[in-house]
Amino acid sequence: MMLRDEFPRPDFVREHWMCLNGEWEFDFDPEGCKSIRDGLDGDYAHVIQVPFSYQSRLSGIGSDEDCDVVWYRRKVTLKPTAKAAGGDGAGDSAGGRINGADGRILLKFGAVDHEANVWVNGMFVGNHKGGYTPFSLDITQAAAAGENTIVVQVRDDQSPDKPRGKQTWTGEPFACWYTPVTGIWQPVWIEYVPQNYLERVKITPDVEKMTASVELFTVSHGTVSCQVRMYTCEDGRETQLGTQTAVCKNGYGRMAITFGGLDVRPDRLLWSPDHPNLIWVDITVEDPQEGWDDHVTTYFGMRSIAVRDGRILLNGELLFQRLVLDQGYWEESLLTPPSGEALVKDLELIRAMGFNGLRKHQKIEDPLFYYYADKLGLLVWGELPSAYTYNDRMVEGSMNEMIHFIERDFNHPCLITWVPVNESWGVGNVRTDMVQQSYVRAMTWMIKAMDPTRLVSANDGWEQPECTDICAIHDYTYTEHTPEKFDKNWENILSFGPDKRFLFINGCHYQGQPVILSEYGGVAFAADNSGWGYMDKVRDEEGFLKRLGAVTGELISSGKFAGFCYTQLTDVQQEVNGLLTIRREPKVAVEKLRRIFGQER
């Protein structure tokens, strides 16, 4: 079995940690009648490989059974503190209760779908709702030096009023919705920290002023001192960019570091697809009374995204986005990337096919994905998974997931656009319903309040509010048979829409935003009649390339668009409109695709 044993957060690295991926005991609870006593002392029928969901083959179970409640159990040996643990915190230790005098023990989950309740040694330590975002539990008071038992109960029903993304809620895959994922589907690990430690850092670049604002969020008692050191690293050589110390009071502090006076060329500092330069940051939360400090290594990128005269600018230069829509599903592991190498392969294929980025569709991806996109220089649109029924639970759940998405991934320079709503999913009456319009506007303005450094495509595809930064159009009727469609009907399209849906909600109009055809193509290329795709299937390479070439060439040469997003990267289950098969095999030669998607404007 494959073990995901890399550090789960390469954008927030601590030295003292322990991987909890691998074998856990697992059981189904279809009636939801088990108690914590059963979970702690009872028998478990299965062994599962975390972080793969039980529906996936790599979990070792591979069942398509729908079960609303499942249980996990694992025994783990802990040392009292990182100060005592050294290394990765694993190994034997004398027994006894950990009192936290020398530090804290954090149990971390990358993502658990959908509601998790967690016990350590029979003591309840916390819960979390939300299937796509991380959570951390301080288990110091419940943990013991030596062997400990962790029990996780997960509840995940088929309700359509929670953020599901592409997970079917009907009991079986259909159209472009796929096998659901239940339970732990991103890594689990433990970190040892002192009493005062860094919880989060938010780094906001200002390219025009060549400064970076650093906000420090700590878990601390009273006032603590935080030292921040920034540097670049090229060919193993570090170039120092600055060191400052901030005082954090009541768990918060901030500072600014200026790069303008440094003897470093801007092309060594600015991040772009051609020059994916990263600035590394070492942060130390000093704790002289504790006798050891919290050290975290992170990074960010100096880059700006702006809109001017209907065009998008990256670092002040015109940016034409050549994106591909990526569902982030794998045949053997569903939503969970099977390995870091699998993510790198996808990103390298995307670049090789002539794209400069991707739209990660209906999924908050594993942090490793954003890390590799940062390093390889791929632009990314971050999209909130949709719910499909509008009510108060949908609003609360979606807002919470969006907030935590931004908090976790704010520092990634690859992310340039947020998509809170797609195609009116979950807000089906938004064109005329003031309540649903208020939700889309509220989500958009909340994102802008948390993150003024990126653009927002408020309701990607159609029925957009006036506050959207991008006029996003979805049109799968745009085929090689209608190459002049947008040229002849441009004004009418911007006033109404390209097909059957209005581009803007009632009372709102196009206001000069950059226009991006953010979904098109979807050409189903299959040798037989099996599978699903948009429009008519093609049976051979000649027909496939003809469809792709005519449409994409028109988009690039017309001068009307600020970019495009082709649907889609891979086949997924019954959907066969990928450029690659689900096994990541190109359907035609990569060089031929590059000549289409990477052609000059």
Disulfide bonds with the S-S distance in Angstrom:
none
